[in-house]
Each structure stands twice: as structure tokens, then as C-alpha cells.
Amino acid sequence: MSSSSFWEQLENTLSGKINTFEGVAGLSVKSLTSENSICINGKEVFPTASTIKIHVLTQLFSLEEKGAIDLSKRIRFTNDMYGTGSGIIHLLENEPEFTILDVAVLMMLVSDNTATNMCIDLAGMNETNSLIQDMGLSETKLSRKMMDADAINRGDENVSTPCELTALMAQLYEGKPTPRVSEQVLNIMSKPKSAYLNRAIGPNIRVANKPGGMDKVRCDAGIVFLP
């Protein structure tokens, strides 16, 4: 089968699945070694759920590279700092202490919301949005911390589009915003985790990804490093 025939067949298969889905779905698939791509509702704005944590992680490493933050600094978590929802920090005993880097890893691998809210504080919401804009992601926005009921009720939602999530992953693959930052982000995103892409692809192929889930929302964004 030729490359063009493969991509045409793939697009038809994916279109069929989306057209029969009882909801609103969008996807963007892009080859990082050719010009082939598929975009179905790819410019539609969706809630990102935890997938927005990729952008927060990128900002943290960007700050470290600039010398504005020390990721080896340790943080002690007390009860008043605990969030709700996914994660393990709020279930631990005796005021656990982690380096900022380990907090970021918990944010990405177990989608820990307490860790994420700390990372958002350290990264800065406005500063993270500035990085997002600098990367040309005009429809992507970090608007609230995790499990912020007041912000959710106001309609302040973390959003992006399928095409902008693929664009972000393509930029990381290309060494942006800087080679060192992108390498560190992708290394953490490649660690084993339970996620949609990982379960579909299996353990033998490297996948650098971050899933997201909340009420009526499921998503995953990443790079599949095929042999």
C-alpha cells in the first residue's frame, strides 16, 4: 500500500468513527517525517482537562533554563495545600516533601492535582499563557487551576484544539522552545503511565503523551515514536 493510500484509508476509518460517536469529537494526526496529516474537527475548541499540564511543564523547564527557578528545591506539602480529584499527594501521611522536579513528574504521570496546582503557582498562569502565545497557539489557554469549582462555574476553562495540541507536540519534537527544554519535557512524558494512547499502542513503542479526563471530556495528546 502506498503512503497516500494508507493515509486516505486511515482518514476514512477515523471519520467513520467520529461520525458515529454520540458526542462531539475532534482529532489531529500529523506525521513528523512527512507532510501527511489528518484533521477532523481539528480547529474546534475543546476543554483540555489534564492535557494542559504539558504546557505547564514546558513553562517550568523554560524558567529553569533562564535561572528563574531551581527544580531541585524541596517543597513540603501541608494539609491546607491539598487539592482534590486525581493524584496521591493528598492521600499521603506526615506532610510529604518533594523536589519541584518530582512534583512536576507527579503532575504528569499520575495527573496529581495537588502537584499541578503547585506547578501552576510556580510557572505562573500569565507567564504560561505568554509562552503558549509565543509558540503560536492562539486558541490554547490556561484559565484555572485543577478542580477549581468557582472557576468552572464561571466558565473559565482550560482549552485548546486538536490541531494546536499536535502543533505543540511537533514543536517539542523539533526542539522548541529550546532543545534542552523540549528534551526534558519529552523525557518525562515518555515515562510509563496508564493512558489511552499507551493502552492502545502497548509497552514496546515509545509514547510521549499526556491524557486528560473530566466530566464528559476525554483526550490524549502525544508523540508515537514508531521504529
PyRosetta script that sets phi, psi and omega in degrees:
from pyrosetta import init, pose_from_sequence

init()
pose = pose_from_sequence("MSSSSFWEQLENTLSGKINTFEGVAGLSVKSLTSENSICINGKEVFPTASTIKIHVLTQLFSLEEKGAIDLSKRIRFTNDMYGTGSGIIHLLENEPEFTILDVAVLMMLVSDNTATNMCIDLAGMNETNSLIQDMGLSETKLSRKMMDADAINRGDENVSTPCELTALMAQLYEGKPTPRVSEQVLNIMSKPKSAYLNRAIGPNIRVANKPGGMDKVRCDAGIVFLP")
pose.set_psi(1, 132.3)
pose.set_omega(1, 178.6)
pose.set_phi(2, -71.6)
pose.set_psi(2, 162.0)
pose.set_omega(2, -179.8)
pose.set_phi(3, -60.5)
pose.set_psi(3, -43.0)
pose.set_omega(3, -178.5)
pose.set_phi(4, -65.2)
pose.set_psi(4, -37.9)
pose.set_omega(4, 178.8)
pose.set_phi(5, -67.4)
pose.set_psi(5, -39.0)
pose.set_omega(5, 178.1)
pose.set_phi(6, -60.5)
pose.set_psi(6, -48.0)
pose.set_omega(6, -177.6)
pose.set_phi(7, -67.6)
pose.set_psi(7, -34.9)
pose.set_omega(7, 177.4)
pose.set_phi(8, -66.0)
pose.set_psi(8, -42.1)
pose.set_omega(8, 178.8)
pose.set_phi(9, -66.8)
pose.set_psi(9, -39.9)
pose.set_omega(9, 178.4)
pose.set_phi(10, -62.9)
pose.set_psi(10, -44.3)
pose.set_omega(10, -179.8)
pose.set_phi(11, -62.8)
pose.set_psi(11, -40.6)
pose.set_omega(11, 179.1)
pose.set_phi(12, -63.5)
pose.set_psi(12, -41.0)
pose.set_omega(12, 179.3)
pose.set_phi(13, -63.8)
pose.set_psi(13, -46.6)
pose.set_omega(13, -178.5)
pose.set_phi(14, -67.6)
pose.set_psi(14, -39.2)
pose.set_omega(14, 177.5)
pose.set_phi(15, -60.6)
pose.set_psi(15, -41.4)
pose.set_omega(15, 179.1)
pose.set_phi(16, -61.7)
pose.set_psi(16, -41.2)
pose.set_omega(16, 179.6)
pose.set_phi(17, -65.9)
pose.set_psi(17, -42.8)
pose.set_omega(17, -178.1)
pose.set_phi(18, -69.2)
pose.set_psi(18, -37.6)
pose.set_omega(18, -178.1)
pose.set_phi(19, -68.5)
pose.set_psi(19, -24.6)
pose.set_omega(19, 179.9)
pose.set_phi(20, -99.9)
pose.set_psi(20, 2.2)
pose.set_omega(20, 179.9)
pose.set_phi(21, -77.1)
pose.set_psi(21, 133.5)
pose.set_omega(21, -178.0)
pose.set_phi(22, -84.5)
pose.set_psi(22, 62.7)
pose.set_omega(22, -179.7)
pose.set_phi(23, 178.3)
pose.set_psi(23, -162.7)
pose.set_omega(23, 177.7)
pose.set_phi(24, -111.1)
pose.set_psi(24, 122.5)
pose.set_omega(24, -178.6)
pose.set_phi(25, -131.7)
pose.set_psi(25, 150.3)
pose.set_omega(25, 175.7)
pose.set_phi(26, -144.0)
pose.set_psi(26, 155.5)
pose.set_omega(26, 177.7)
pose.set_phi(27, -152.6)
pose.set_psi(27, 156.9)
pose.set_omega(27, 174.2)
pose.set_phi(28, -141.2)
pose.set_psi(28, 124.3)
pose.set_omega(28, 177.3)
pose.set_phi(29, -122.6)
pose.set_psi(29, 128.9)
pose.set_omega(29, -176.6)
pose.set_phi(30, -136.9)
pose.set_psi(30, 129.9)
pose.set_omega(30, 172.6)
pose.set_phi(31, -76.6)
pose.set_psi(31, 133.6)
pose.set_omega(31, 178.5)
pose.set_phi(32, -92.4)
pose.set_psi(32, 2.9)
pose.set_omega(32, 179.0)
pose.set_phi(33, -122.6)
pose.set_psi(33, 4.2)
pose.set_omega(33, 177.1)
pose.set_phi(34, -151.8)
pose.set_psi(34, -174.4)
pose.set_omega(34, 179.7)
pose.set_phi(35, -92.9)
pose.set_psi(35, 2.8)
pose.set_omega(35, -176.0)
pose.set_phi(36, -71.9)
pose.set_psi(36, 139.8)
pose.set_omega(36, 177.7)
pose.set_phi(37, -159.9)
pose.set_psi(37, 159.9)
pose.set_omega(37, 176.7)
pose.set_phi(38, -133.8)
pose.set_psi(38, 134.2)
pose.set_omega(38, -179.3)
pose.set_phi(39, -137.7)
pose.set_psi(39, 114.0)
pose.set_omega(39, 177.9)
pose.set_phi(40, -125.5)
pose.set_psi(40, 114.2)
pose.set_omega(40, -171.4)
pose.set_phi(41, 53.6)
pose.set_psi(41, 32.6)
pose.set_omega(41, -172.8)
pose.set_phi(42, -72.9)
pose.set_psi(42, -17.9)
pose.set_omega(42, 179.4)
pose.set_phi(43, -102.6)
pose.set_psi(43, 4.9)
pose.set_omega(43, 177.2)
pose.set_phi(44, -74.5)
pose.set_psi(44, 137.4)
pose.set_omega(44, 179.8)
pose.set_phi(45, -85.1)
pose.set_psi(45, 127.2)
pose.set_omega(45, -179.8)
pose.set_phi(46, -125.9)
pose.set_psi(46, 154.4)
pose.set_omega(46, 167.1)
pose.set_phi(47, -62.7)
pose.set_psi(47, 141.0)
pose.set_omega(47, -177.6)
pose.set_phi(48, -93.1)
pose.set_psi(48, -18.3)
pose.set_omega(48, -169.4)
pose.set_phi(49, 50.0)
pose.set_psi(49, -135.5)
pose.set_omega(49, -172.1)
pose.set_phi(50, -75.4)
pose.set_psi(50, -7.1)
pose.set_omega(50, 179.2)
pose.set_phi(51, -64.6)
pose.set_psi(51, -21.7)
pose.set_omega(51, 176.6)
pose.set_phi(52, -64.1)
pose.set_psi(52, -14.6)
pose.set_omega(52, -179.1)
pose.set_phi(53, -67.4)
pose.set_psi(53, -19.7)
pose.set_omega(53, 173.5)
pose.set_phi(54, -60.4)
pose.set_psi(54, -43.4)
pose.set_omega(54, -177.7)
pose.set_phi(55, -68.1)
pose.set_psi(55, -38.6)
pose.set_omega(55, 178.3)
pose.set_phi(56, -64.7)
pose.set_psi(56, -44.0)
pose.set_omega(56, 178.8)
pose.set_phi(57, -61.2)
pose.set_psi(57, -41.9)
pose.set_omega(57, 178.8)
pose.set_phi(58, -61.3)
pose.set_psi(58, -40.2)
pose.set_omega(58, 178.2)
pose.set_phi(59, -66.2)
pose.set_psi(59, -40.3)
pose.set_omega(59, 179.1)
pose.set_phi(60, -59.5)
pose.set_psi(60, -47.0)
pose.set_omega(60, 180.0)
pose.set_phi(61, -69.3)
pose.set_psi(61, -30.3)
pose.set_omega(61, 176.1)
pose.set_phi(62, -66.1)
pose.set_psi(62, -41.2)
pose.set_omega(62, 177.3)
pose.set_phi(63, -64.9)
pose.set_psi(63, -40.3)
pose.set_omega(63, 178.8)
pose.set_phi(64, -62.6)
pose.set_psi(64, -42.5)
pose.set_omega(64, -179.0)
pose.set_phi(65, -62.7)
pose.set_psi(65, -31.6)
pose.set_omega(65, 179.2)
pose.set_phi(66, -83.0)
pose.set_psi(66, -4.0)
pose.set_omega(66, -179.0)
pose.set_phi(67, 79.8)
pose.set_psi(67, 14.9)
pose.set_omega(67, -176.7)
pose.set_phi(68, -89.0)
pose.set_psi(68, -9.4)
pose.set_omega(68, -178.8)
pose.set_phi(69, -151.4)
pose.set_psi(69, 148.4)
pose.set_omega(69, 178.4)
pose.set_phi(70, -111.8)
pose.set_psi(70, 107.4)
pose.set_omega(70, -175.9)
pose.set_phi(71, -73.0)
pose.set_psi(71, -9.3)
pose.set_omega(71, 176.2)
pose.set_phi(72, -88.0)
pose.set_psi(72, -7.3)
pose.set_omega(72, 177.9)
pose.set_phi(73, -63.4)
pose.set_psi(73, 141.7)
pose.set_omega(73, -177.2)
pose.set_phi(74, -97.2)
pose.set_psi(74, 144.1)
pose.set_omega(74, 179.5)
pose.set_phi(75, -125.5)
pose.set_psi(75, 130.2)
pose.set_omega(75, 175.7)
pose.set_phi(76, -98.0)
pose.set_psi(76, 128.6)
pose.set_omega(76, -179.0)
pose.set_phi(77, -96.0)
pose.set_psi(77, 126.6)
pose.set_omega(77, 176.0)
pose.set_phi(78, -109.5)
pose.set_psi(78, 167.0)
pose.set_omega(78, -174.1)
pose.set_phi(79, -55.8)
pose.set_psi(79, -35.1)
pose.set_omega(79, -177.4)
pose.set_phi(80, -71.3)
pose.set_psi(80, -9.4)
pose.set_omega(80, 179.8)
pose.set_phi(81, -96.5)
pose.set_psi(81, -7.8)
pose.set_omega(81, -173.7)
pose.set_phi(82, -73.1)
pose.set_psi(82, 138.4)
pose.set_omega(82, 172.6)
pose.set_phi(83, -98.8)
pose.set_psi(83, -167.2)
pose.set_omega(83, 179.5)
pose.set_phi(84, -125.9)
pose.set_psi(84, 177.2)
pose.set_omega(84, 179.0)
pose.set_phi(85, 85.1)
pose.set_psi(85, -145.4)
pose.set_omega(85, -173.2)
pose.set_phi(86, -69.5)
pose.set_psi(86, 153.8)
pose.set_omega(86, 176.8)
pose.set_phi(87, 127.2)
pose.set_psi(87, 178.1)
pose.set_omega(87, -178.1)
pose.set_phi(88, -127.1)
pose.set_psi(88, -19.3)
pose.set_omega(88, -174.6)
pose.set_phi(89, -57.9)
pose.set_psi(89, -42.8)
pose.set_omega(89, -177.0)
pose.set_phi(90, -71.7)
pose.set_psi(90, -5.4)
pose.set_omega(90, 177.6)
pose.set_phi(91, -100.5)
pose.set_psi(91, -7.5)
pose.set_omega(91, -176.7)
pose.set_phi(92, -82.1)
pose.set_psi(92, 166.0)
pose.set_omega(92, -177.2)
pose.set_phi(93, -108.4)
pose.set_psi(93, 160.6)
pose.set_omega(93, 167.4)
pose.set_phi(94, 62.3)
pose.set_psi(94, 41.4)
pose.set_omega(94, 173.4)
pose.set_phi(95, 49.1)
pose.set_psi(95, 74.6)
pose.set_omega(95, -176.8)
pose.set_phi(96, -62.1)
pose.set_psi(96, 152.6)
pose.set_omega(96, -178.4)
pose.set_phi(97, -127.9)
pose.set_psi(97, 134.3)
pose.set_omega(97, -179.1)
pose.set_phi(98, -138.6)
pose.set_psi(98, 158.5)
pose.set_omega(98, 167.4)
pose.set_phi(99, -73.1)
pose.set_psi(99, 159.7)
pose.set_omega(99, 176.9)
pose.set_phi(100, -59.6)
pose.set_psi(100, -37.8)
pose.set_omega(100, 179.2)
pose.set_phi(101, -61.8)
pose.set_psi(101, -43.2)
pose.set_omega(101, 178.7)
pose.set_phi(102, -65.9)
pose.set_psi(102, -35.5)
pose.set_omega(102, 175.8)
pose.set_phi(103, -61.6)
pose.set_psi(103, -41.0)
pose.set_omega(103, 178.2)
pose.set_phi(104, -65.1)
pose.set_psi(104, -38.4)
pose.set_omega(104, 177.8)
pose.set_phi(105, -64.3)
pose.set_psi(105, -42.1)
pose.set_omega(105, 176.5)
pose.set_phi(106, -62.5)
pose.set_psi(106, -36.9)
pose.set_omega(106, 176.1)
pose.set_phi(107, -58.5)
pose.set_psi(107, -40.6)
pose.set_omega(107, -173.7)
pose.set_phi(108, -86.7)
pose.set_psi(108, -39.7)
pose.set_omega(108, -171.2)
pose.set_phi(109, -86.3)
pose.set_psi(109, -38.7)
pose.set_omega(109, 178.5)
pose.set_phi(110, -115.9)
pose.set_psi(110, 10.7)
pose.set_omega(110, 176.9)
pose.set_phi(111, 52.9)
pose.set_psi(111, 40.8)
pose.set_omega(111, -176.8)
pose.set_phi(112, -65.9)
pose.set_psi(112, 120.0)
pose.set_omega(112, -176.2)
pose.set_phi(113, -74.4)
pose.set_psi(113, -32.4)
pose.set_omega(113, 174.6)
pose.set_phi(114, -63.3)
pose.set_psi(114, -44.6)
pose.set_omega(114, 177.0)
pose.set_phi(115, -62.5)
pose.set_psi(115, -41.5)
pose.set_omega(115, -178.2)
pose.set_phi(116, -63.4)
pose.set_psi(116, -44.7)
pose.set_omega(116, -179.1)
pose.set_phi(117, -64.6)
pose.set_psi(117, -34.6)
pose.set_omega(117, 173.7)
pose.set_phi(118, -65.5)
pose.set_psi(118, -42.5)
pose.set_omega(118, 179.6)
pose.set_phi(119, -64.2)
pose.set_psi(119, -37.6)
pose.set_omega(119, 177.7)
pose.set_phi(120, -65.0)
pose.set_psi(120, -40.9)
pose.set_omega(120, 176.6)
pose.set_phi(121, -60.4)
pose.set_psi(121, -43.1)
pose.set_omega(121, -177.2)
pose.set_phi(122, -72.6)
pose.set_psi(122, -38.7)
pose.set_omega(122, -178.7)
pose.set_phi(123, -75.4)
pose.set_psi(123, -32.7)
pose.set_omega(123, -176.4)
pose.set_phi(124, 86.6)
pose.set_psi(124, 123.3)
pose.set_omega(124, -178.0)
pose.set_phi(125, -66.4)
pose.set_psi(125, -47.0)
pose.set_omega(125, 179.7)
pose.set_phi(126, -64.8)
pose.set_psi(126, -39.9)
pose.set_omega(126, -179.1)
pose.set_phi(127, -67.3)
pose.set_psi(127, -38.2)
pose.set_omega(127, 176.9)
pose.set_phi(128, -65.0)
pose.set_psi(128, -40.8)
pose.set_omega(128, 177.2)
pose.set_phi(129, -65.8)
pose.set_psi(129, -32.0)
pose.set_omega(129, 176.1)
pose.set_phi(130, -65.7)
pose.set_psi(130, -42.0)
pose.set_omega(130, 176.1)
pose.set_phi(131, -61.8)
pose.set_psi(131, -43.1)
pose.set_omega(131, 178.9)
pose.set_phi(132, -58.7)
pose.set_psi(132, -44.3)
pose.set_omega(132, 178.9)
pose.set_phi(133, -66.9)
pose.set_psi(133, -39.0)
pose.set_omega(133, 178.7)
pose.set_phi(134, -62.3)
pose.set_psi(134, -26.8)
pose.set_omega(134, 178.6)
pose.set_phi(135, -87.7)
pose.set_psi(135, 6.7)
pose.set_omega(135, 174.2)
pose.set_phi(136, 79.5)
pose.set_psi(136, 20.4)
pose.set_omega(136, -176.8)
pose.set_phi(137, -99.9)
pose.set_psi(137, 79.5)
pose.set_omega(137, -168.8)
pose.set_phi(138, -72.4)
pose.set_psi(138, -22.7)
pose.set_omega(138, -178.9)
pose.set_phi(139, -97.5)
pose.set_psi(139, -1.6)
pose.set_omega(139, -177.7)
pose.set_phi(140, -94.9)
pose.set_psi(140, 135.0)
pose.set_omega(140, -179.5)
pose.set_phi(141, -150.8)
pose.set_psi(141, 135.0)
pose.set_omega(141, 169.9)
pose.set_phi(142, -93.1)
pose.set_psi(142, 112.3)
pose.set_omega(142, -173.4)
pose.set_phi(143, -114.4)
pose.set_psi(143, -17.7)
pose.set_omega(143, -176.2)
pose.set_phi(144, -154.6)
pose.set_psi(144, 162.6)
pose.set_omega(144, 171.1)
pose.set_phi(145, -78.6)
pose.set_psi(145, 174.6)
pose.set_omega(145, -179.4)
pose.set_phi(146, -73.2)
pose.set_psi(146, 140.0)
pose.set_omega(146, 174.3)
pose.set_phi(147, 58.4)
pose.set_psi(147, 33.8)
pose.set_omega(147, 177.1)
pose.set_phi(148, -89.0)
pose.set_psi(148, 94.9)
pose.set_omega(148, -173.5)
pose.set_phi(149, -62.0)
pose.set_psi(149, -39.7)
pose.set_omega(149, -179.7)
pose.set_phi(150, -62.9)
pose.set_psi(150, -43.8)
pose.set_omega(150, 179.5)
pose.set_phi(151, -65.4)
pose.set_psi(151, -39.8)
pose.set_omega(151, 178.6)
pose.set_phi(152, -62.2)
pose.set_psi(152, -44.0)
pose.set_omega(152, 179.7)
pose.set_phi(153, -64.9)
pose.set_psi(153, -30.4)
pose.set_omega(153, 177.3)
pose.set_phi(154, -76.6)
pose.set_psi(154, -11.7)
pose.set_omega(154, -177.2)
pose.set_phi(155, 88.5)
pose.set_psi(155, 12.0)
pose.set_omega(155, 176.7)
pose.set_phi(156, -80.7)
pose.set_psi(156, 104.4)
pose.set_omega(156, -173.9)
pose.set_phi(157, -124.2)
pose.set_psi(157, 146.3)
pose.set_omega(157, 172.8)
pose.set_phi(158, -78.5)
pose.set_psi(158, 123.4)
pose.set_omega(158, -171.0)
pose.set_phi(159, -134.9)
pose.set_psi(159, 160.3)
pose.set_omega(159, 171.6)
pose.set_phi(160, -164.3)
pose.set_psi(160, -174.8)
pose.set_omega(160, 174.9)
pose.set_phi(161, -122.7)
pose.set_psi(161, 156.9)
pose.set_omega(161, 175.7)
pose.set_phi(162, -54.7)
pose.set_psi(162, -42.4)
pose.set_omega(162, -178.2)
pose.set_phi(163, -66.5)
pose.set_psi(163, -36.0)
pose.set_omega(163, 179.9)
pose.set_phi(164, -74.1)
pose.set_psi(164, -29.5)
pose.set_omega(164, 175.2)
pose.set_phi(165, -69.2)
pose.set_psi(165, -39.0)
pose.set_omega(165, 175.6)
pose.set_phi(166, -66.5)
pose.set_psi(166, -38.0)
pose.set_omega(166, 178.4)
pose.set_phi(167, -63.1)
pose.set_psi(167, -39.8)
pose.set_omega(167, 177.0)
pose.set_phi(168, -61.4)
pose.set_psi(168, -48.2)
pose.set_omega(168, -178.8)
pose.set_phi(169, -64.1)
pose.set_psi(169, -36.7)
pose.set_omega(169, 177.5)
pose.set_phi(170, -64.4)
pose.set_psi(170, -39.6)
pose.set_omega(170, 178.8)
pose.set_phi(171, -66.7)
pose.set_psi(171, -41.0)
pose.set_omega(171, 176.7)
pose.set_phi(172, -61.8)
pose.set_psi(172, -40.9)
pose.set_omega(172, 178.1)
pose.set_phi(173, -62.1)
pose.set_psi(173, -33.7)
pose.set_omega(173, -179.0)
pose.set_phi(174, -85.8)
pose.set_psi(174, 3.1)
pose.set_omega(174, 177.1)
pose.set_phi(175, 88.4)
pose.set_psi(175, 26.3)
pose.set_omega(175, 179.2)
pose.set_phi(176, -112.9)
pose.set_psi(176, 149.5)
pose.set_omega(176, 6.1)
pose.set_phi(177, -70.7)
pose.set_psi(177, -23.6)
pose.set_omega(177, 170.2)
pose.set_phi(178, -145.3)
pose.set_psi(178, 156.4)
pose.set_omega(178, -179.6)
pose.set_phi(179, -56.5)
pose.set_psi(179, -42.1)
pose.set_omega(179, -177.1)
pose.set_phi(180, -67.9)
pose.set_psi(180, -43.6)
pose.set_omega(180, 179.7)
pose.set_phi(181, -62.5)
pose.set_psi(181, -48.1)
pose.set_omega(181, -176.9)
pose.set_phi(182, -63.5)
pose.set_psi(182, -39.3)
pose.set_omega(182, 179.1)
pose.set_phi(183, -62.1)
pose.set_psi(183, -43.5)
pose.set_omega(183, -179.0)
pose.set_phi(184, -67.4)
pose.set_psi(184, -41.4)
pose.set_omega(184, 179.2)
pose.set_phi(185, -62.5)
pose.set_psi(185, -47.8)
pose.set_omega(185, -177.5)
pose.set_phi(186, -68.4)
pose.set_psi(186, -32.1)
pose.set_omega(186, 177.3)
pose.set_phi(187, -63.2)
pose.set_psi(187, -44.5)
pose.set_omega(187, 178.5)
pose.set_phi(188, -67.9)
pose.set_psi(188, -41.1)
pose.set_omega(188, -179.7)
pose.set_phi(189, -66.8)
pose.set_psi(189, -19.4)
pose.set_omega(189, -179.3)
pose.set_phi(190, -87.1)
pose.set_psi(190, -6.8)
pose.set_omega(190, 179.5)
pose.set_phi(191, -66.6)
pose.set_psi(191, 149.0)
pose.set_omega(191, -176.8)
pose.set_phi(192, -59.0)
pose.set_psi(192, 141.5)
pose.set_omega(192, 178.7)
pose.set_phi(193, -158.6)
pose.set_psi(193, 164.1)
pose.set_omega(193, 173.8)
pose.set_phi(194, -93.4)
pose.set_psi(194, 109.4)
pose.set_omega(194, -177.1)
pose.set_phi(195, -152.4)
pose.set_psi(195, 166.8)
pose.set_omega(195, -174.4)
pose.set_phi(196, -61.3)
pose.set_psi(196, -49.6)
pose.set_omega(196, -179.6)
pose.set_phi(197, -63.7)
pose.set_psi(197, -41.4)
pose.set_omega(197, -179.1)
pose.set_phi(198, -62.5)
pose.set_psi(198, -43.6)
pose.set_omega(198, -179.5)
pose.set_phi(199, -67.3)
pose.set_psi(199, -33.8)
pose.set_omega(199, -178.5)
pose.set_phi(200, -74.7)
pose.set_psi(200, -35.6)
pose.set_omega(200, -172.3)
pose.set_phi(201, -94.3)
pose.set_psi(201, -30.4)
pose.set_omega(201, 178.8)
pose.set_phi(202, 96.2)
pose.set_psi(202, 173.5)
pose.set_omega(202, -170.8)
pose.set_phi(203, -84.6)
pose.set_psi(203, -8.3)
pose.set_omega(203, -171.5)
pose.set_phi(204, -92.6)
pose.set_psi(204, -4.6)
pose.set_omega(204, 178.6)
pose.set_phi(205, -120.5)
pose.set_psi(205, 132.4)
pose.set_omega(205, -178.8)
pose.set_phi(206, -66.7)
pose.set_psi(206, 130.6)
pose.set_omega(206, 175.6)
pose.set_phi(207, -130.8)
pose.set_psi(207, 124.7)
pose.set_omega(207, 175.9)
pose.set_phi(208, -107.0)
pose.set_psi(208, 104.4)
pose.set_omega(208, -170.5)
pose.set_phi(209, -151.3)
pose.set_psi(209, 166.9)
pose.set_omega(209, 174.7)
pose.set_phi(210, -143.5)
pose.set_psi(210, 113.7)
pose.set_omega(210, 177.6)
pose.set_phi(211, -81.7)
pose.set_psi(211, 169.6)
pose.set_omega(211, 174.6)
pose.set_phi(212, -146.7)
pose.set_psi(212, 148.5)
pose.set_omega(212, 177.9)
pose.set_phi(213, -157.1)
pose.set_psi(213, 137.3)
pose.set_omega(213, 172.2)
pose.set_phi(214, -154.0)
pose.set_psi(214, -175.7)
pose.set_omega(214, -177.2)
pose.set_phi(215, -54.3)
pose.set_psi(215, 117.6)
pose.set_omega(215, 177.4)
pose.set_phi(216, 66.2)
pose.set_psi(216, 18.6)
pose.set_omega(216, 179.4)
pose.set_phi(217, -132.6)
pose.set_psi(217, 130.6)
pose.set_omega(217, 171.8)
pose.set_phi(218, -139.2)
pose.set_psi(218, 134.9)
pose.set_omega(218, 179.1)
pose.set_phi(219, -155.7)
pose.set_psi(219, 165.4)
pose.set_omega(219, 174.9)
pose.set_phi(220, -157.5)
pose.set_psi(220, 139.3)
pose.set_omega(220, 179.0)
pose.set_phi(221, -137.4)
pose.set_psi(221, 136.6)
pose.set_omega(221, 180.0)
pose.set_phi(222, 179.1)
pose.set_psi(222, -173.7)
pose.set_omega(222, 177.6)
pose.set_phi(223, -116.7)
pose.set_psi(223, 132.0)
pose.set_omega(223, 172.4)
pose.set_phi(224, -103.5)
pose.set_psi(224, 116.1)
pose.set_omega(224, -177.3)
pose.set_phi(225, -90.4)
pose.set_psi(225, 87.0)
pose.set_omega(225, -179.6)
pose.set_phi(226, -70.5)
pose.set_psi(226, 149.2)
pose.set_omega(226, 177.2)
pose.set_phi(227, -59.9)
pose.dump_pdb("model.pdb")
